[in-house]
Amino acid sequence: MSQPEQTKLDEILSCRGRVRILMLLSNVMELNISEIARRVGLNYTTANRHLIELENAGLVQQKRFGRIRIYKFSDANSKAQAIKRLVKEWQPNKA
């Protein structure tokens, strides 16, 4: 797919699992699928499905190192950056 699919905001934010993944990735640079699944409390298959949906929407991108896939927020996507700012704004201050 050359351009990200047009995904509605309510579709992205309607799933608690996707929101948890977005919150996690807004706080870390990048993680592999197994670590993302572990940290957000999802099984590997569910986390993988959500990551594919987020990637199709252009919000995250992956790098491959053999069989290992590393995910991070898409730096070039303005919608991804807006969601990242929103997540950071809504998270409690860590003093």
TIBAFI-737682 format. One record per residue: residue number from 1; residue in three letters; x, y, z of N, C-alpha, C, O, CB in turn. Coordinates in pm, whole numbers, plus 32768, in hexadecimal, padded with zeros to 4 digits. Each point is the difference from the previous one (the first is absolute). Glycine has a CB too. Example, Ala and Ser with C-alpha at 12.3 -4.5 7.8 and 13.67 -1.06 7.14 Angstrom:
2
  pos  code  n.xx  n.yy  n.zz  ca.xx  ca.yy  ca.zz  c.xx  c.yy  c.zz  o.xx  o.yy  o.zz  cb.xx  cb.yy  cb.zz
    1   ALA  8527  7DC7  830C   7FA7   8077   8000  805A  8078  8000  8068  7FFE  8042   7EDB   7F8D   803B
    2   SER  809A  80DE  7F3B   8052   8077   8006  7FB3  806D  8049  8033  806F  8011   8043   7F52   7F18
// end
This chain:
95
  pos  code  n.xx  n.yy  n.zz  ca.xx  ca.yy  ca.zz  c.xx  c.yy  c.zz  o.xx  o.yy  o.zz  cb.xx  cb.yy  cb.zz
    1   MET  8054  7F8C  8000   7FAC   8074   8000  805A  807C  8000  8053  800F  805A   7EF3   7F74   8020
    2   SER  80AB  80D6  7F24   8059   8073   7FF6  7FD8  8070  805E  8057  8042  8039   7FD3   7F81   7EDC
    3   GLN  7F55  8054  80FD   7FD2   8067   805D  7FAC  7FC0  806E  7FBD  7F9C  7FE9   8045   8110   7F60
    4   PRO  8004  7F8F  812F   7FAF   7FC8   806C  7F6C  8008  7FDF  7FD3  8060  7FC1   80DE   7FE1   80E4
    5   GLU  7F03  7F5C  7F87   7F70   8002   7FEF  7FC5  8074  804F  8035  8028  8068   7FC7   7EDD   7F75
    6   GLN  7F95  812F  7FF2   7FB9   8067   804A  7FAD  7FBB  806C  7F98  7FC5  7FE4   8061   80D6   7F52
    7   THR  8036  7F6D  8144   7FBD   7FC2   8071  7FC7  806D  8057  8042  8063  801F   8058   7ED5   7FDB
    8   LYS  7EE9  80B6  802E   7FC0   8064   8055  8039  7FFA  808D  8026  7F95  8031   7F08   805C   7F45
    9   LEU  80D7  8083  80C9   8036   800A   8088  7FB3  7FA7  8060  803D  7FC0  8056   800B   8129   7F7A
   10   ASP  7F35  7F12  8023   7FB2   7FAC   805E  8020  7F6C  7FEF  7FF5  7FB4  8061   7F56   80F8   7F9C
   11   GLU  80DB  7F29  7F8B   8027   7F75   7FEC  8085  7FE2  8046  8012  7F95  8039   7F73   8069   7EEC
   12   ILE  80D6  8061  80D6   8082   7FEE   8041  7FF0  7FFF  8098  8039  7FAA  8043   8039   80C6   7EF9
   13   LEU  7F41  7FEE  80F8   7FF6   8010   8091  7F90  7FAD  803F  7FEA  8007  8079   8071   80DD   7F6A
   14   SER  7F5D  7ECD  7FCC   7F90   7FB4   8036  802B  7F81  8047  7FB0  7FC1  8045   7FC6   809A   7F05
   15   CYS  8105  7F7F  80A6   8031   7F84   803C  8066  801E  806E  8064  8043  7FE9   7F74   7F44   7F3E
   16   ARG  800C  8047  814E   8057   8017   8073  808E  7FCB  7FE6  8061  803D  802D   7ED7   7FB6   8069
   17   GLY  80D3  7F9E  7F25   8084   7FC7   7FE1  8053  805D  7FA9  8076  8015  801A   7F27   7F08   7FF8
   18   ARG  8026  811C  7F86   8049   805E   7FAA  8028  807D  804D  806F  8033  7FEF   7F14   7F77   7F4A
   19   VAL  8024  8087  811B   801F   8077   8050  8076  7FE3  805D  8059  8053  800E   7EB6   7FF7   7FE7
   20   ARG  80F0  7F41  804A   8070   7FDC   8058  8084  7FF6  7FB4  8069  8028  8033   7EF7   7F5D   8060
   21   ILE  809B  8046  7EF3   8079   7FF9   7FAD  8030  808C  7FDD  8078  801B  8007   7F3D   7F08   7F9C
   22   LEU  7FEF  8135  8037   8026   808A   7FE0  803B  8046  807A  8062  804A  7FF3   7EEA   7FBE   7F5E
   23   MET  807A  7FE2  8123   8034   803D   807A  808D  7FCC  801E  8058  804D  8024   7EBD   7FCA   8035
   24   LEU  80FF  7F68  7F97   8083   7FC5   8018  8068  8038  7FA0  806B  802B  802A   7F27   7F05   802A
   25   LEU  804F  80CF  7F2B   8061   802E   7F9D  801A  8096  8009  8067  802F  7FCF   7F4F   7F18   7F9E
   26   SER  7FF0  8104  80D0   8019   808F   8012  8069  8019  806B  803C  806B  8006   7ED9   7FC6   7FB2
   27   ASN  8101  7F6B  809E   8060   800F   806F  8086  7FBB  7FE9  8060  8019  8049   7EDE   7FF5   804C
   28   VAL  80CA  7F9E  7F06   807E   7FBB   7FE1  8021  8018  7F6E  7FA8  8020  7FB0   802C   7F2E   8100
   29   MET  80A9  80A4  7F2E   8028   8017   7F76  7FCA  7F94  7FA3  7FBD  801E  7F9E   8112   8055   80B4
   30   GLU  7F4E  7F10  7FCE   7FD4   7F91   7FAD  8009  7F7E  804E  8052  7FF1  805B   7FF8   8089   7ED5
   31   LEU  7F5F  7F27  80AA   7FFC   7F7E   8042  7FDB  7F94  7F9D  7FC2  801B  7F99   8000   8052   8140
   32   ASN  8064  7F17  7F47   7FD3   7F90   7FAD  7F74  7FD5  802C  7FCF  8027  806A   8121   7F8C   7F73
   33   ILE  7ED0  7FFC  7FCF   7F74   7FDA   8019  7FF0  7FB7  8085  7FA0  801A  8049   803C   7FD9   7EC0
   34   SER  807C  7FB3  8115   7FF4   7FB3   807C  8004  805C  807B  7FB2  7FED  805E   80BA   7F4F   7F31
   35   GLU  7FED  8125  806F   800A   805D   8071  7F86  805C  8007  7FD0  801E  806D   812A   7FDB   7F81
   36   ILE  7ED4  8033  7F9F   7F86   8051   7FFE  7F8D  7FB0  803B  7FB8  8032  8056   8099   804C   7EDE
   37   ALA  7F9E  7F07  809F   7F93   7FAB   8032  800B  7FEC  8097  7F9C  800A  8048   8059   7F82   7EDA
   38   ARG  8083  8058  810E   8014   7FEA   808F  7FDE  807D  8050  7FBB  7FF7  8066   80F8   7F63   7F65
   39   ARG  7F7C  8119  8009   7FED   807B   804E  7F70  8031  8001  7FD6  803F  8062   8112   7FFC   7F66
   40   VAL  7ECC  7FAB  7FCE   7F75   802F   7FFE  7F9C  7F95  8028  7F88  8019  8004   80BA   8086   7F4B
   41   GLY  7FF0  7EE8  80CE   7FA8   7F96   8031  7FAB  7FBD  7F95  7F8F  7FD7  801B   806C   80A2   80B9
   42   LEU  803B  7F7D  7EB4   7FBA   7FBC   7F92  804F  7F85  7FD7  8078  7FF7  801A   7F24   80E3   7F97
   43   ASN  8021  7EC7  800E   804D   7F92   7FC9  8041  802D  7F7E  7FDD  8067  7FC7   7F87   7EEF   80A4
   44   TYR  80FC  805C  7F66   804F   8024   7F8C  7FA9  8018  7F84  8013  8062  7FB8   80AB   7F1A   80A7
   45   THR  7EE3  802B  7F89   7FAC   8008   7F88  7FAC  807F  8000  7FF5  8043  7F99   8004   7EC4   805E
   46   THR  7FCC  811A  807A   7FAE   8078   800A  8054  807D  7FEF  7FDA  805B  7FB7   7F88   7F2C   80E1
   47   ALA  8112  807E  7FA9   8059   8073   7FF2  802C  800F  7F6F  8005  806F  7FCC   804A   7F73   8121
   48   ASN  7FD2  7FAF  7ED3   802A   8004   7F74  7F91  8038  7FA7  801A  8052  7FA8   807D   7EEA   8082
   49   ARG  7EEE  8097  7FED   7F8E   8031   7FB1  7FED  8096  8011  7FE9  8048  7F9F   7FA9   7ED7   8078
   50   HIS  8077  8110  8065   7FF1   8090   801A  8072  804E  7FBF  7FE8  806B  7FC7   7FA3   7F62   8112
   51   LEU  80ED  8001  7F2F   8072   8044   7FC3  7FF3  8009  7F68  8026  8064  7FC4   8069   7F4D   80F9
   52   ILE  7F3C  7FE7  7F06   7FE9   8004   7F6F  7F9A  806B  7FDE  8012  804B  7FA0   8024   7EC1   804F
   53   GLU  7F5E  80FD  8060   7F9B   8068   7FEA  803B  808C  8012  7FE4  805A  7FB1   7F6A   7F07   809C
   54   LEU  8104  80B0  801A   803F   8082   8018  8064  8021  7F91  800E  8074  7FD9   7FD4   7F6C   811F
   55   GLU  8063  7FBA  7ED6   805D   8017   7F92  7FB5  8024  7F80  802A  8059  7FB7   8079   7F06   80B2
   56   ASN  7EEF  805D  7F7C   7FAE   8020   7F8A  7FC9  808E  8006  7FEC  803F  7F98   7FD8   7ED0   8054
   57   ALA  8024  8121  808D   7FCF   808A   8012  8072  8066  7FF8  7FE7  8078  7FFE   7F5F   7F2F   8090
   58   GLY  8135  8028  7F6C   8074   8059   7FF7  8030  8037  8084  8053  805B  8002   7F5C   7FDF   7F21
   59   LEU  801F  7F8F  814C   8023   8036   8084  8080  7FC4  8039  8047  8042  804B   7EC8   7FE2   7FDC
   60   VAL  810D  7F60  7FB6   807C   7FC1   802B  8048  7FC8  7F86  7FC4  7FEC  7F96   7FD9   7FDB   814D
   61   GLN  80E2  8022  7F2E   804E   7FC2   7F96  8057  7F94  803C  801D  8001  8078   7FE1   80D4   7F01
   62   GLN  802A  7ECE  8033   8050   7F91   8032  8085  7FF9  7FB7  800E  802A  7F8D   7F22   7F59   80AD
   63   LYS  8131  8046  800D   8081   7FDE   7FC6  800F  7F6B  8014  7FD5  7FC9  8065   8094   811E   7FCA
   64   ARG  7FD4  7ED8  7F6F   8016   7F6F   800A  8094  7FE3  800E  8054  8038  7FBA   7EDE   7F9C   7FBD
   65   PHE  80EB  7FD3  80E6   8086   7FCA   8012  7FF0  7F68  7FFD  7FF3  7FC0  8069   8060   810A   8022
   66   GLY  7FAF  7EFD  7EFD   7FE4   7F72   7FF2  7F70  7FE5  8023  7FA5  8037  7FC1   8149   7F91   8075
   67   ARG  7EFA  7FE4  802D   7F77   7FE1   802B  7FCB  8063  8065  7F88  7FFE  801E   80A8   7F14   7FB8
   68   ILE  8024  8144  805F   7FD7   8060   8067  7FC9  807E  7FC0  803E  803A  7FA6   8070   7F6A   80F8
   69   ARG  7EDC  8086  7F91   7FC5   807D   7FD1  7FFC  8063  8074  7FCE  7FE1  806C   7FA6   7FA4   7EE7
   70   ILE  80C1  80EF  8095   8005   806B   8063  7F9E  806D  7FD5  8003  802C  7F8C   80F2   7FA1   80B0
   71   TYR  7EB5  805F  801F   7F9D   8066   7FE1  801E  8082  804A  8036  7FFF  806F   7F1F   7F4E   7F6B
   72   LYS  8088  8123  7FE5   800A   8084   803D  7F99  805B  7FBF  7FC7  7FDF  7F98   812F   8001   809B
   73   PHE  7EF2  8095  800B   7FA8   8062   7FC3  803A  802C  7F7C  807A  8006  7FF0   7F37   8048   80F2
   74   SER  7FFA  7FD0  7EC0   802B   8031   7F7D  8024  8094  800D  7FA9  8055  8012   7FC4   7F01   7F74
   75   ASP  8114  80C9  8071   802E   808A   8011  7FCD  805E  7F94  7FED  8076  801A   80DD   7F2F   8055
   76   ALA  7F20  8028  7F19   7FDA   8055   7F8F  7F6A  801C  7FF8  7FD5  8056  7FB3   80EF   7F4F   7FD5
   77   ASN  7EEB  8014  80C6   7F6F   800D   7FF6  7FCC  8066  8066  8013  7FF0  8078   7FDD   7F22   7F39
   78   SER  7FCE  8156  801D   7FCE   806A   8058  7F93  7FCD  805E  7FF5  802F  8072   8042   8079   7EDE
   79   LYS  7F77  7EF9  8082   7F98   7FC8   8057  803E  7FB0  8072  7FD1  8005  8071   7F91   7FF2   7ECB
   80   ALA  8108  7FBF  80A6   8045   7FB3   8067  803C  805E  8067  7FFA  7FE5  8078   8038   7F65   7EE2
   81   GLN  8008  8123  807A   803B   8060   805C  7F95  8043  8056  8016  801C  8075   80A6   800A   7EE9
   82   ALA  7ECF  7FF5  8067   7F91   803C   804C  7FCF  7FA0  806C  7FE6  802A  8071   7FD6   805B   7EC5
   83   ILE  8038  7EFB  80A9   7FD6   7F9D   8064  8069  7FF4  806D  7FDE  7FF4  8076   7FA0   7F8E   7EDB
   84   LYS  8100  8081  808A   806D   7FF8   8062  7FF9  8077  8060  8011  7FEE  8079   807F   7F98   7EDF
   85   ARG  7F57  80F2  8074   7FF3   8076   8056  7F86  7FF3  805C  8006  8025  8075   8069   8068   7EDA
   86   LEU  7F23  7F40  807B   7F86   7FED   804F  8019  7FA0  8074  7FD8  801B  8072   7F9E   8010   7EC1
   87   VAL  80CC  7F66  80B0   801D   7F9D   8068  8057  803F  806C  7FE6  7FF0  8077   800A   7F54   7EE1
   88   LYS  8077  8104  807F   8059   803F   8062  7FB6  8068  8054  801C  800D  8078   80A6   7FCD   7EEE
   89   GLU  7EE0  806E  805F   7FB3   8065   8048  7FA3  7FC0  8067  7FEC  8039  806C   8020   805B   7ECA
   90   TRP  7FBC  7EF9  80AC   7FA0   7FBE   8058  803F  7FAB  806B  7FBE  7FDD  8061   7FA8   8025   7EE5
   91   GLN  8118  7FDC  80AB   8041   7FAE   8066  801E  8054  807B  8021  8076  7FF5   8042   7EF7   7F58
   92   PRO  7F90  8056  8128   801F   8049   807A  8094  802A  8004  8058  7FBA  7FCD   7EF1   7FC6   80AB
   93   ASN  80CE  80F3  7FC4   808C   802E   800F  804C  7FA2  805B  7FCF  7FD3  8067   7FEA   811D   7F76
   94   LYS  80C0  7EF4  7FF8   8055   7FA8   8052  8068  8059  8043  8060  802C  7FC0   7F7D   7F09   7FA6
   95   ALA  800F  80E5  8119   805A   8059   8048  8072  7FB7  803E  8056  803D  8040   7EEF   8058   7FEB
// end
